[in-house]
Amino acid sequence: MVTSDQIERVSKLMKIDVDDHKEYIDKVHTMIDYFDILDSAGVESEDISVQEISISNLREDKHIPFNEKLIEKINHYKGTYVRAPKMSL
């Protein structure tokens, strides 16, 4: 299904440095298998109800000025960066 060359090409397009492209082959296959399961769920016949709202019933957007430095209000702000939780692949 997916080759190491394809993963290498996509990682270059996304500007992601990946040392060993082969280690991602199984992960990509697992994702594709999961998408196949979702595709076979058979929800095409399900009725999806959507509540239509006229554009005139939507609220008007209003600009509310914020005079403080927002970056200083962030909990994990340190120096010139914001610390975020680690992401695992």
PyMOL Python script that loads the backbone (N, CA, C, O; Angstrom):
from pymol import cmd

cmd.read_pdbstr("""\
ATOM      1  N   MET A   1       0.821  -1.193   0.000  1.00  0.00           N
ATOM      2  CA  MET A   1       0.000   0.000   0.000  1.00  0.00           C
ATOM      3  C   MET A   1       0.869   1.262   0.000  1.00  0.00           C
ATOM      4  O   MET A   1       0.933   1.964  -1.010  1.00  0.00           O
ATOM      5  N   VAL A   2       1.527   1.554   1.103  1.00  0.00           N
ATOM      6  CA  VAL A   2       2.338   2.754   1.240  1.00  0.00           C
ATOM      7  C   VAL A   2       3.801   2.344   1.293  1.00  0.00           C
ATOM      8  O   VAL A   2       4.166   1.390   1.981  1.00  0.00           O
ATOM      9  N   THR A   3       4.626   3.066   0.568  1.00  0.00           N
ATOM     10  CA  THR A   3       6.047   2.734   0.537  1.00  0.00           C
ATOM     11  C   THR A   3       6.851   3.779   1.308  1.00  0.00           C
ATOM     12  O   THR A   3       6.366   4.866   1.619  1.00  0.00           O
ATOM     13  N   SER A   4       8.070   3.416   1.597  1.00  0.00           N
ATOM     14  CA  SER A   4       8.978   4.329   2.283  1.00  0.00           C
ATOM     15  C   SER A   4       9.234   5.570   1.433  1.00  0.00           C
ATOM     16  O   SER A   4       9.382   6.670   1.965  1.00  0.00           O
ATOM     17  N   ASP A   5       9.287   5.395   0.117  1.00  0.00           N
ATOM     18  CA  ASP A   5       9.502   6.528  -0.783  1.00  0.00           C
ATOM     19  C   ASP A   5       8.345   7.521  -0.720  1.00  0.00           C
ATOM     20  O   ASP A   5       8.557   8.733  -0.759  1.00  0.00           O
ATOM     21  N   GLN A   6       7.117   7.002  -0.622  1.00  0.00           N
ATOM     22  CA  GLN A   6       5.952   7.881  -0.524  1.00  0.00           C
ATOM     23  C   GLN A   6       5.968   8.666   0.784  1.00  0.00           C
ATOM     24  O   GLN A   6       5.657   9.857   0.806  1.00  0.00           O
ATOM     25  N   ILE A   7       6.330   7.998   1.863  1.00  0.00           N
ATOM     26  CA  ILE A   7       6.408   8.678   3.153  1.00  0.00           C
ATOM     27  C   ILE A   7       7.506   9.731   3.119  1.00  0.00           C
ATOM     28  O   ILE A   7       7.334  10.826   3.655  1.00  0.00           O
ATOM     29  N   GLU A   8       8.629   9.408   2.495  1.00  0.00           N
ATOM     30  CA  GLU A   8       9.725  10.369   2.374  1.00  0.00           C
ATOM     31  C   GLU A   8       9.272  11.586   1.566  1.00  0.00           C
ATOM     32  O   GLU A   8       9.572  12.722   1.932  1.00  0.00           O
ATOM     33  N   ARG A   9       8.554  11.351   0.476  1.00  0.00           N
ATOM     34  CA  ARG A   9       8.078  12.449  -0.372  1.00  0.00           C
ATOM     35  C   ARG A   9       7.110  13.351   0.391  1.00  0.00           C
ATOM     36  O   ARG A   9       7.211  14.576   0.325  1.00  0.00           O
ATOM     37  N   VAL A  10       6.168  12.736   1.120  1.00  0.00           N
ATOM     38  CA  VAL A  10       5.192  13.524   1.877  1.00  0.00           C
ATOM     39  C   VAL A  10       5.883  14.304   2.993  1.00  0.00           C
ATOM     40  O   VAL A  10       5.549  15.463   3.240  1.00  0.00           O
ATOM     41  N   SER A  11       6.842  13.675   3.666  1.00  0.00           N
ATOM     42  CA  SER A  11       7.546  14.388   4.738  1.00  0.00           C
ATOM     43  C   SER A  11       8.330  15.579   4.190  1.00  0.00           C
ATOM     44  O   SER A  11       8.434  16.608   4.858  1.00  0.00           O
ATOM     45  N   LYS A  12       8.879  15.452   2.987  1.00  0.00           N
ATOM     46  CA  LYS A  12       9.579  16.581   2.376  1.00  0.00           C
ATOM     47  C   LYS A  12       8.598  17.686   2.000  1.00  0.00           C
ATOM     48  O   LYS A  12       8.892  18.868   2.179  1.00  0.00           O
ATOM     49  N   LEU A  13       7.423  17.300   1.474  1.00  0.00           N
ATOM     50  CA  LEU A  13       6.416  18.297   1.119  1.00  0.00           C
ATOM     51  C   LEU A  13       5.928  19.055   2.348  1.00  0.00           C
ATOM     52  O   LEU A  13       5.647  20.252   2.286  1.00  0.00           O
ATOM     53  N   MET A  14       5.831  18.336   3.470  1.00  0.00           N
ATOM     54  CA  MET A  14       5.363  18.944   4.714  1.00  0.00           C
ATOM     55  C   MET A  14       6.498  19.591   5.503  1.00  0.00           C
ATOM     56  O   MET A  14       6.275  20.174   6.563  1.00  0.00           O
ATOM     57  N   LYS A  15       7.720  19.480   4.973  1.00  0.00           N
ATOM     58  CA  LYS A  15       8.914  20.029   5.612  1.00  0.00           C
ATOM     59  C   LYS A  15       9.094  19.478   7.027  1.00  0.00           C
ATOM     60  O   LYS A  15       9.330  20.219   7.981  1.00  0.00           O
ATOM     61  N   ILE A  16       8.973  18.142   7.130  1.00  0.00           N
ATOM     62  CA  ILE A  16       9.172  17.433   8.387  1.00  0.00           C
ATOM     63  C   ILE A  16      10.417  16.582   8.239  1.00  0.00           C
ATOM     64  O   ILE A  16      10.541  15.813   7.287  1.00  0.00           O
ATOM     65  N   ASP A  17      11.339  16.719   9.179  1.00  0.00           N
ATOM     66  CA  ASP A  17      12.546  15.901   9.162  1.00  0.00           C
ATOM     67  C   ASP A  17      12.235  14.528   9.753  1.00  0.00           C
ATOM     68  O   ASP A  17      11.886  14.415  10.928  1.00  0.00           O
ATOM     69  N   VAL A  18      12.364  13.499   8.939  1.00  0.00           N
ATOM     70  CA  VAL A  18      12.131  12.114   9.377  1.00  0.00           C
ATOM     71  C   VAL A  18      13.386  11.323   9.045  1.00  0.00           C
ATOM     72  O   VAL A  18      13.779  11.218   7.883  1.00  0.00           O
ATOM     73  N   ASP A  19      14.014  10.764  10.085  1.00  0.00           N
ATOM     74  CA  ASP A  19      15.253  10.016   9.872  1.00  0.00           C
ATOM     75  C   ASP A  19      15.004   8.661   9.217  1.00  0.00           C
ATOM     76  O   ASP A  19      15.639   8.317   8.220  1.00  0.00           O
ATOM     77  N   ASP A  20      14.066   7.888   9.791  1.00  0.00           N
ATOM     78  CA  ASP A  20      13.796   6.545   9.282  1.00  0.00           C
ATOM     79  C   ASP A  20      12.354   6.483   8.790  1.00  0.00           C
ATOM     80  O   ASP A  20      11.422   6.357   9.584  1.00  0.00           O
ATOM     81  N   HIS A  21      12.182   6.574   7.474  1.00  0.00           N
ATOM     82  CA  HIS A  21      10.843   6.584   6.900  1.00  0.00           C
ATOM     83  C   HIS A  21      10.145   5.243   7.039  1.00  0.00           C
ATOM     84  O   HIS A  21       8.916   5.178   7.069  1.00  0.00           O
ATOM     85  N   LYS A  22      10.917   4.182   7.123  1.00  0.00           N
ATOM     86  CA  LYS A  22      10.326   2.842   7.189  1.00  0.00           C
ATOM     87  C   LYS A  22       9.544   2.607   8.474  1.00  0.00           C
ATOM     88  O   LYS A  22       8.606   1.809   8.486  1.00  0.00           O
ATOM     89  N   GLU A  23       9.912   3.287   9.554  1.00  0.00           N
ATOM     90  CA  GLU A  23       9.215   3.071  10.818  1.00  0.00           C
ATOM     91  C   GLU A  23       7.780   3.595  10.791  1.00  0.00           C
ATOM     92  O   GLU A  23       6.966   3.213  11.632  1.00  0.00           O
ATOM     93  N   TYR A  24       7.466   4.468   9.829  1.00  0.00           N
ATOM     94  CA  TYR A  24       6.125   5.045   9.741  1.00  0.00           C
ATOM     95  C   TYR A  24       5.200   4.240   8.831  1.00  0.00           C
ATOM     96  O   TYR A  24       4.003   4.520   8.777  1.00  0.00           O
ATOM     97  N   ILE A  25       5.720   3.263   8.129  1.00  0.00           N
ATOM     98  CA  ILE A  25       4.898   2.485   7.203  1.00  0.00           C
ATOM     99  C   ILE A  25       3.754   1.787   7.938  1.00  0.00           C
ATOM    100  O   ILE A  25       2.608   1.861   7.495  1.00  0.00           O
ATOM    101  N   ASP A  26       4.045   1.110   9.056  1.00  0.00           N
ATOM    102  CA  ASP A  26       2.995   0.414   9.811  1.00  0.00           C
ATOM    103  C   ASP A  26       1.966   1.399  10.367  1.00  0.00           C
ATOM    104  O   ASP A  26       0.770   1.105  10.384  1.00  0.00           O
ATOM    105  N   LYS A  27       2.426   2.562  10.821  1.00  0.00           N
ATOM    106  CA  LYS A  27       1.502   3.559  11.365  1.00  0.00           C
ATOM    107  C   LYS A  27       0.551   4.071  10.285  1.00  0.00           C
ATOM    108  O   LYS A  27      -0.641   4.247  10.535  1.00  0.00           O
ATOM    109  N   VAL A  28       1.077   4.306   9.095  1.00  0.00           N
ATOM    110  CA  VAL A  28       0.240   4.780   7.989  1.00  0.00           C
ATOM    111  C   VAL A  28      -0.747   3.690   7.576  1.00  0.00           C
ATOM    112  O   VAL A  28      -1.909   3.983   7.294  1.00  0.00           O
ATOM    113  N   HIS A  29      -0.292   2.431   7.537  1.00  0.00           N
ATOM    114  CA  HIS A  29      -1.195   1.318   7.202  1.00  0.00           C
ATOM    115  C   HIS A  29      -2.324   1.213   8.227  1.00  0.00           C
ATOM    116  O   HIS A  29      -3.473   0.966   7.862  1.00  0.00           O
ATOM    117  N   THR A  30      -2.004   1.399   9.498  1.00  0.00           N
ATOM    118  CA  THR A  30      -3.027   1.348  10.543  1.00  0.00           C
ATOM    119  C   THR A  30      -4.055   2.455  10.337  1.00  0.00           C
ATOM    120  O   THR A  30      -5.255   2.221  10.484  1.00  0.00           O
ATOM    121  N   MET A  31      -3.593   3.660   9.998  1.00  0.00           N
ATOM    122  CA  MET A  31      -4.527   4.763   9.738  1.00  0.00           C
ATOM    123  C   MET A  31      -5.410   4.462   8.539  1.00  0.00           C
ATOM    124  O   MET A  31      -6.617   4.704   8.584  1.00  0.00           O
ATOM    125  N   ILE A  32      -4.830   3.940   7.471  1.00  0.00           N
ATOM    126  CA  ILE A  32      -5.609   3.627   6.273  1.00  0.00           C
ATOM    127  C   ILE A  32      -6.630   2.538   6.567  1.00  0.00           C
ATOM    128  O   ILE A  32      -7.764   2.609   6.093  1.00  0.00           O
ATOM    129  N   ASP A  33      -6.239   1.524   7.350  1.00  0.00           N
ATOM    130  CA  ASP A  33      -7.189   0.474   7.739  1.00  0.00           C
ATOM    131  C   ASP A  33      -8.348   1.058   8.534  1.00  0.00           C
ATOM    132  O   ASP A  33      -9.496   0.649   8.358  1.00  0.00           O
ATOM    133  N   TYR A  34      -8.049   2.004   9.400  1.00  0.00           N
ATOM    134  CA  TYR A  34      -9.108   2.634  10.190  1.00  0.00           C
ATOM    135  C   TYR A  34     -10.045   3.433   9.286  1.00  0.00           C
ATOM    136  O   TYR A  34     -11.261   3.412   9.481  1.00  0.00           O
ATOM    137  N   PHE A  35      -9.488   4.138   8.299  1.00  0.00           N
ATOM    138  CA  PHE A  35     -10.338   4.868   7.354  1.00  0.00           C
ATOM    139  C   PHE A  35     -11.218   3.906   6.557  1.00  0.00           C
ATOM    140  O   PHE A  35     -12.366   4.227   6.251  1.00  0.00           O
ATOM    141  N   ASP A  36     -10.688   2.736   6.222  1.00  0.00           N
ATOM    142  CA  ASP A  36     -11.504   1.726   5.533  1.00  0.00           C
ATOM    143  C   ASP A  36     -12.681   1.293   6.394  1.00  0.00           C
ATOM    144  O   ASP A  36     -13.786   1.106   5.885  1.00  0.00           O
ATOM    145  N   ILE A  37     -12.455   1.133   7.698  1.00  0.00           N
ATOM    146  CA  ILE A  37     -13.542   0.774   8.621  1.00  0.00           C
ATOM    147  C   ILE A  37     -14.590   1.878   8.642  1.00  0.00           C
ATOM    148  O   ILE A  37     -15.789   1.601   8.601  1.00  0.00           O
ATOM    149  N   LEU A  38     -14.141   3.127   8.705  1.00  0.00           N
ATOM    150  CA  LEU A  38     -15.085   4.247   8.703  1.00  0.00           C
ATOM    151  C   LEU A  38     -15.857   4.321   7.396  1.00  0.00           C
ATOM    152  O   LEU A  38     -17.051   4.623   7.397  1.00  0.00           O
ATOM    153  N   ASP A  39     -15.183   4.046   6.272  1.00  0.00           N
ATOM    154  CA  ASP A  39     -15.859   4.068   4.972  1.00  0.00           C
ATOM    155  C   ASP A  39     -16.930   2.991   4.866  1.00  0.00           C
ATOM    156  O   ASP A  39     -17.939   3.182   4.186  1.00  0.00           O
ATOM    157  N   SER A  40     -16.717   1.865   5.532  1.00  0.00           N
ATOM    158  CA  SER A  40     -17.677   0.765   5.451  1.00  0.00           C
ATOM    159  C   SER A  40     -18.800   0.880   6.474  1.00  0.00           C
ATOM    160  O   SER A  40     -19.620  -0.032   6.583  1.00  0.00           O
ATOM    161  N   ALA A  41     -18.858   1.962   7.216  1.00  0.00           N
ATOM    162  CA  ALA A  41     -19.879   2.121   8.258  1.00  0.00           C
ATOM    163  C   ALA A  41     -21.277   2.250   7.677  1.00  0.00           C
ATOM    164  O   ALA A  41     -22.253   1.975   8.375  1.00  0.00           O
ATOM    165  N   GLY A  42     -21.402   2.655   6.430  1.00  0.00           N
ATOM    166  CA  GLY A  42     -22.717   2.709   5.783  1.00  0.00           C
ATOM    167  C   GLY A  42     -23.624   3.796   6.323  1.00  0.00           C
ATOM    168  O   GLY A  42     -24.779   3.529   6.657  1.00  0.00           O
ATOM    169  N   VAL A  43     -23.130   4.998   6.412  1.00  0.00           N
ATOM    170  CA  VAL A  43     -23.949   6.093   6.925  1.00  0.00           C
ATOM    171  C   VAL A  43     -24.547   6.943   5.808  1.00  0.00           C
ATOM    172  O   VAL A  43     -25.138   7.988   6.079  1.00  0.00           O
ATOM    173  N   GLU A  44     -24.400   6.508   4.555  1.00  0.00           N
ATOM    174  CA  GLU A  44     -24.922   7.285   3.439  1.00  0.00           C
ATOM    175  C   GLU A  44     -26.440   7.438   3.520  1.00  0.00           C
ATOM    176  O   GLU A  44     -26.979   8.462   3.100  1.00  0.00           O
ATOM    177  N   SER A  45     -27.124   6.445   4.047  1.00  0.00           N
ATOM    178  CA  SER A  45     -28.578   6.495   4.100  1.00  0.00           C
ATOM    179  C   SER A  45     -29.109   7.212   5.338  1.00  0.00           C
ATOM    180  O   SER A  45     -30.319   7.400   5.472  1.00  0.00           O
ATOM    181  N   GLU A  46     -28.229   7.610   6.233  1.00  0.00           N
ATOM    182  CA  GLU A  46     -28.653   8.297   7.450  1.00  0.00           C
ATOM    183  C   GLU A  46     -29.121   9.714   7.126  1.00  0.00           C
ATOM    184  O   GLU A  46     -28.501  10.427   6.338  1.00  0.00           O
ATOM    185  N   ASP A  47     -30.227  10.102   7.752  1.00  0.00           N
ATOM    186  CA  ASP A  47     -30.705  11.473   7.592  1.00  0.00           C
ATOM    187  C   ASP A  47     -29.976  12.366   8.590  1.00  0.00           C
ATOM    188  O   ASP A  47     -29.972  12.104   9.793  1.00  0.00           O
ATOM    189  N   ILE A  48     -29.375  13.401   8.081  1.00  0.00           N
ATOM    190  CA  ILE A  48     -28.669  14.351   8.926  1.00  0.00           C
ATOM    191  C   ILE A  48     -29.512  15.608   9.000  1.00  0.00           C
ATOM    192  O   ILE A  48     -29.746  16.277   7.994  1.00  0.00           O
ATOM    193  N   SER A  49     -29.964  15.917  10.197  1.00  0.00           N
ATOM    194  CA  SER A  49     -30.790  17.106  10.342  1.00  0.00           C
ATOM    195  C   SER A  49     -29.907  18.299  10.671  1.00  0.00           C
ATOM    196  O   SER A  49     -29.067  18.257  11.570  1.00  0.00           O
ATOM    197  N   VAL A  50     -30.124  19.346   9.923  1.00  0.00           N
ATOM    198  CA  VAL A  50     -29.362  20.572  10.101  1.00  0.00           C
ATOM    199  C   VAL A  50     -30.348  21.696  10.337  1.00  0.00           C
ATOM    200  O   VAL A  50     -31.293  21.889   9.572  1.00  0.00           O
ATOM    201  N   GLN A  51     -30.114  22.421  11.392  1.00  0.00           N
ATOM    202  CA  GLN A  51     -30.983  23.551  11.679  1.00  0.00           C
ATOM    203  C   GLN A  51     -30.492  24.748  10.886  1.00  0.00           C
ATOM    204  O   GLN A  51     -29.387  25.244  11.105  1.00  0.00           O
ATOM    205  N   GLU A  52     -31.309  25.197   9.978  1.00  0.00           N
ATOM    206  CA  GLU A  52     -30.914  26.329   9.145  1.00  0.00           C
ATOM    207  C   GLU A  52     -31.215  27.627   9.886  1.00  0.00           C
ATOM    208  O   GLU A  52     -32.296  27.816  10.444  1.00  0.00           O
ATOM    209  N   ILE A  53     -30.230  28.507   9.871  1.00  0.00           N
ATOM    210  CA  ILE A  53     -30.377  29.807  10.520  1.00  0.00           C
ATOM    211  C   ILE A  53     -30.127  30.881   9.473  1.00  0.00           C
ATOM    212  O   ILE A  53     -29.128  30.853   8.755  1.00  0.00           O
ATOM    213  N   SER A  54     -31.040  31.812   9.404  1.00  0.00           N
ATOM    214  CA  SER A  54     -30.882  32.915   8.458  1.00  0.00           C
ATOM    215  C   SER A  54     -29.710  33.784   8.893  1.00  0.00           C
ATOM    216  O   SER A  54     -29.449  33.948  10.085  1.00  0.00           O
ATOM    217  N   ILE A  55     -29.024  34.326   7.929  1.00  0.00           N
ATOM    218  CA  ILE A  55     -27.859  35.158   8.249  1.00  0.00           C
ATOM    219  C   ILE A  55     -28.266  36.395   9.039  1.00  0.00           C
ATOM    220  O   ILE A  55     -27.457  36.943   9.788  1.00  0.00           O
ATOM    221  N   SER A  56     -29.494  36.836   8.882  1.00  0.00           N
ATOM    222  CA  SER A  56     -29.965  38.016   9.619  1.00  0.00           C
ATOM    223  C   SER A  56     -30.189  37.692  11.102  1.00  0.00           C
ATOM    224  O   SER A  56     -30.280  38.605  11.923  1.00  0.00           O
ATOM    225  N   ASN A  57     -30.279  36.396  11.455  1.00  0.00           N
ATOM    226  CA  ASN A  57     -30.481  36.006  12.846  1.00  0.00           C
ATOM    227  C   ASN A  57     -29.173  35.796  13.610  1.00  0.00           C
ATOM    228  O   ASN A  57     -29.192  35.522  14.810  1.00  0.00           O
ATOM    229  N   LEU A  58     -28.052  35.921  12.926  1.00  0.00           N
ATOM    230  CA  LEU A  58     -26.760  35.748  13.585  1.00  0.00           C
ATOM    231  C   LEU A  58     -26.378  37.031  14.310  1.00  0.00           C
ATOM    232  O   LEU A  58     -26.814  38.122  13.942  1.00  0.00           O
ATOM    233  N   ARG A  59     -25.565  36.884  15.334  1.00  0.00           N
ATOM    234  CA  ARG A  59     -25.147  38.063  16.097  1.00  0.00           C
ATOM    235  C   ARG A  59     -24.162  38.888  15.278  1.00  0.00           C
ATOM    236  O   ARG A  59     -23.482  38.370  14.392  1.00  0.00           O
ATOM    237  N   GLU A  60     -24.099  40.140  15.582  1.00  0.00           N
ATOM    238  CA  GLU A  60     -23.153  41.020  14.911  1.00  0.00           C
ATOM    239  C   GLU A  60     -21.788  40.876  15.577  1.00  0.00           C
ATOM    240  O   GLU A  60     -21.694  40.864  16.804  1.00  0.00           O
ATOM    241  N   ASP A  61     -20.745  40.769  14.784  1.00  0.00           N
ATOM    242  CA  ASP A  61     -19.399  40.694  15.344  1.00  0.00           C
ATOM    243  C   ASP A  61     -18.988  42.063  15.845  1.00  0.00           C
ATOM    244  O   ASP A  61     -19.198  43.078  15.182  1.00  0.00           O
ATOM    245  N   LYS A  62     -18.395  42.071  17.038  1.00  0.00           N
ATOM    246  CA  LYS A  62     -17.939  43.330  17.613  1.00  0.00           C
ATOM    247  C   LYS A  62     -16.494  43.176  18.041  1.00  0.00           C
ATOM    248  O   LYS A  62     -16.117  42.162  18.629  1.00  0.00           O
ATOM    249  N   HIS A  63     -15.692  44.174  17.748  1.00  0.00           N
ATOM    250  CA  HIS A  63     -14.297  44.182  18.174  1.00  0.00           C
ATOM    251  C   HIS A  63     -14.227  44.700  19.605  1.00  0.00           C
ATOM    252  O   HIS A  63     -14.699  45.797  19.904  1.00  0.00           O
ATOM    253  N   ILE A  64     -13.630  43.895  20.488  1.00  0.00           N
ATOM    254  CA  ILE A  64     -13.436  44.310  21.875  1.00  0.00           C
ATOM    255  C   ILE A  64     -11.935  44.435  22.083  1.00  0.00           C
ATOM    256  O   ILE A  64     -11.237  43.421  22.085  1.00  0.00           O
ATOM    257  N   PRO A  65     -11.419  45.638  22.255  1.00  0.00           N
ATOM    258  CA  PRO A  65      -9.972  45.809  22.396  1.00  0.00           C
ATOM    259  C   PRO A  65      -9.459  45.182  23.687  1.00  0.00           C
ATOM    260  O   PRO A  65     -10.134  45.205  24.717  1.00  0.00           O
ATOM    261  N   PHE A  66      -8.252  44.623  23.613  1.00  0.00           N
ATOM    262  CA  PHE A  66      -7.586  44.014  24.769  1.00  0.00           C
ATOM    263  C   PHE A  66      -6.259  44.740  24.917  1.00  0.00           C
ATOM    264  O   PHE A  66      -5.352  44.544  24.108  1.00  0.00           O
ATOM    265  N   ASN A  67      -6.138  45.566  25.928  1.00  0.00           N
ATOM    266  CA  ASN A  67      -4.997  46.456  26.045  1.00  0.00           C
ATOM    267  C   ASN A  67      -3.788  45.842  26.740  1.00  0.00           C
ATOM    268  O   ASN A  67      -2.724  46.461  26.765  1.00  0.00           O
ATOM    269  N   GLU A  68      -3.918  44.644  27.306  1.00  0.00           N
ATOM    270  CA  GLU A  68      -2.798  44.002  27.979  1.00  0.00           C
ATOM    271  C   GLU A  68      -2.059  43.102  26.999  1.00  0.00           C
ATOM    272  O   GLU A  68      -2.578  42.770  25.934  1.00  0.00           O
ATOM    273  N   LYS A  69      -0.834  42.708  27.370  1.00  0.00           N
ATOM    274  CA  LYS A  69      -0.072  41.786  26.536  1.00  0.00           C
ATOM    275  C   LYS A  69      -0.604  40.380  26.778  1.00  0.00           C
ATOM    276  O   LYS A  69      -0.444  39.825  27.865  1.00  0.00           O
ATOM    277  N   LEU A  70      -1.228  39.818  25.773  1.00  0.00           N
ATOM    278  CA  LEU A  70      -1.865  38.511  25.890  1.00  0.00           C
ATOM    279  C   LEU A  70      -0.852  37.412  26.188  1.00  0.00           C
ATOM    280  O   LEU A  70      -1.154  36.489  26.944  1.00  0.00           O
ATOM    281  N   ILE A  71       0.337  37.492  25.611  1.00  0.00           N
ATOM    282  CA  ILE A  71       1.346  36.448  25.794  1.00  0.00           C
ATOM    283  C   ILE A  71       1.726  36.302  27.270  1.00  0.00           C
ATOM    284  O   ILE A  71       2.068  35.204  27.709  1.00  0.00           O
ATOM    285  N   GLU A  72       1.674  37.371  28.025  1.00  0.00           N
ATOM    286  CA  GLU A  72       2.020  37.317  29.441  1.00  0.00           C
ATOM    287  C   GLU A  72       0.912  36.685  30.277  1.00  0.00           C
ATOM    288  O   GLU A  72       1.149  36.318  31.427  1.00  0.00           O
ATOM    289  N   LYS A  73      -0.273  36.553  29.733  1.00  0.00           N
ATOM    290  CA  LYS A  73      -1.404  35.955  30.440  1.00  0.00           C
ATOM    291  C   LYS A  73      -1.447  34.433  30.285  1.00  0.00           C
ATOM    292  O   LYS A  73      -2.226  33.762  30.962  1.00  0.00           O
ATOM    293  N   ILE A  74      -0.620  33.893  29.403  1.00  0.00           N
ATOM    294  CA  ILE A  74      -0.601  32.450  29.162  1.00  0.00           C
ATOM    295  C   ILE A  74       0.146  31.766  30.293  1.00  0.00           C
ATOM    296  O   ILE A  74       1.198  32.237  30.725  1.00  0.00           O
ATOM    297  N   ASN A  75      -0.404  30.642  30.778  1.00  0.00           N
ATOM    298  CA  ASN A  75       0.163  29.937  31.931  1.00  0.00           C
ATOM    299  C   ASN A  75       1.569  29.417  31.697  1.00  0.00           C
ATOM    300  O   ASN A  75       2.402  29.495  32.600  1.00  0.00           O
ATOM    301  N   HIS A  76       1.858  28.899  30.534  1.00  0.00           N
ATOM    302  CA  HIS A  76       3.142  28.243  30.284  1.00  0.00           C
ATOM    303  C   HIS A  76       4.062  29.124  29.439  1.00  0.00           C
ATOM    304  O   HIS A  76       4.825  28.621  28.615  1.00  0.00           O
ATOM    305  N   TYR A  77       3.990  30.414  29.642  1.00  0.00           N
ATOM    306  CA  TYR A  77       4.837  31.360  28.915  1.00  0.00           C
ATOM    307  C   TYR A  77       6.189  31.447  29.615  1.00  0.00           C
ATOM    308  O   TYR A  77       6.259  31.629  30.830  1.00  0.00           O
ATOM    309  N   LYS A  78       7.243  31.316  28.849  1.00  0.00           N
ATOM    310  CA  LYS A  78       8.578  31.393  29.427  1.00  0.00           C
ATOM    311  C   LYS A  78       9.492  32.081  28.428  1.00  0.00           C
ATOM    312  O   LYS A  78       9.809  31.528  27.375  1.00  0.00           O
ATOM    313  N   GLY A  79       9.906  33.276  28.763  1.00  0.00           N
ATOM    314  CA  GLY A  79      10.822  33.997  27.875  1.00  0.00           C
ATOM    315  C   GLY A  79      10.163  34.401  26.580  1.00  0.00           C
ATOM    316  O   GLY A  79       9.269  35.246  26.560  1.00  0.00           O
ATOM    317  N   THR A  80      10.607  33.793  25.500  1.00  0.00           N
ATOM    318  CA  THR A  80      10.069  34.148  24.186  1.00  0.00           C
ATOM    319  C   THR A  80       9.246  33.021  23.561  1.00  0.00           C
ATOM    320  O   THR A  80       8.951  33.069  22.367  1.00  0.00           O
ATOM    321  N   TYR A  81       8.870  32.011  24.345  1.00  0.00           N
ATOM    322  CA  TYR A  81       8.105  30.898  23.777  1.00  0.00           C
ATOM    323  C   TYR A  81       7.022  30.441  24.747  1.00  0.00           C
ATOM    324  O   TYR A  81       7.037  30.782  25.930  1.00  0.00           O
ATOM    325  N   VAL A  82       6.094  29.671  24.226  1.00  0.00           N
ATOM    326  CA  VAL A  82       5.020  29.084  25.016  1.00  0.00           C
ATOM    327  C   VAL A  82       5.247  27.585  25.038  1.00  0.00           C
ATOM    328  O   VAL A  82       5.369  26.956  23.988  1.00  0.00           O
ATOM    329  N   ARG A  83       5.304  27.012  26.230  1.00  0.00           N
ATOM    330  CA  ARG A  83       5.519  25.568  26.354  1.00  0.00           C
ATOM    331  C   ARG A  83       4.186  24.844  26.144  1.00  0.00           C
ATOM    332  O   ARG A  83       3.181  25.178  26.772  1.00  0.00           O
ATOM    333  N   ALA A  84       4.193  23.874  25.274  1.00  0.00           N
ATOM    334  CA  ALA A  84       2.990  23.100  24.957  1.00  0.00           C
ATOM    335  C   ALA A  84       3.230  21.651  25.318  1.00  0.00           C
ATOM    336  O   ALA A  84       4.382  21.235  25.440  1.00  0.00           O
ATOM    337  N   PRO A  85       2.162  20.859  25.494  1.00  0.00           N
ATOM    338  CA  PRO A  85       2.362  19.432  25.804  1.00  0.00           C
ATOM    339  C   PRO A  85       3.061  18.700  24.673  1.00  0.00           C
ATOM    340  O   PRO A  85       2.943  19.079  23.508  1.00  0.00           O
ATOM    341  N   LYS A  86       3.778  17.663  25.020  1.00  0.00           N
ATOM    342  CA  LYS A  86       4.493  16.857  24.020  1.00  0.00           C
ATOM    343  C   LYS A  86       3.481  16.144  23.141  1.00  0.00           C
ATOM    344  O   LYS A  86       2.409  15.743  23.594  1.00  0.00           O
ATOM    345  N   MET A  87       3.845  15.996  21.875  1.00  0.00           N
ATOM    346  CA  MET A  87       3.001  15.261  20.935  1.00  0.00           C
ATOM    347  C   MET A  87       3.712  13.967  20.567  1.00  0.00           C
ATOM    348  O   MET A  87       4.901  13.973  20.247  1.00  0.00           O
ATOM    349  N   SER A  88       2.993  12.876  20.613  1.00  0.00           N
ATOM    350  CA  SER A  88       3.604  11.597  20.224  1.00  0.00           C
ATOM    351  C   SER A  88       3.026  11.163  18.886  1.00  0.00           C
ATOM    352  O   SER A  88       1.864  11.425  18.575  1.00  0.00           O
ATOM    353  N   LEU A  89       3.852  10.506  18.114  1.00  0.00           N
ATOM    354  CA  LEU A  89       3.412  10.033  16.791  1.00  0.00           C
ATOM    355  C   LEU A  89       2.985   8.606  16.833  1.00  0.00           C
ATOM    356  O   LEU A  89       2.586   8.051  15.809  1.00  0.00           O
TER     357      LEU A  89
END
""", "prot")
cmd.dss("prot")
cmd.show_as("cartoon", "prot")
cmd.util.cbc("prot")
cmd.orient("prot")
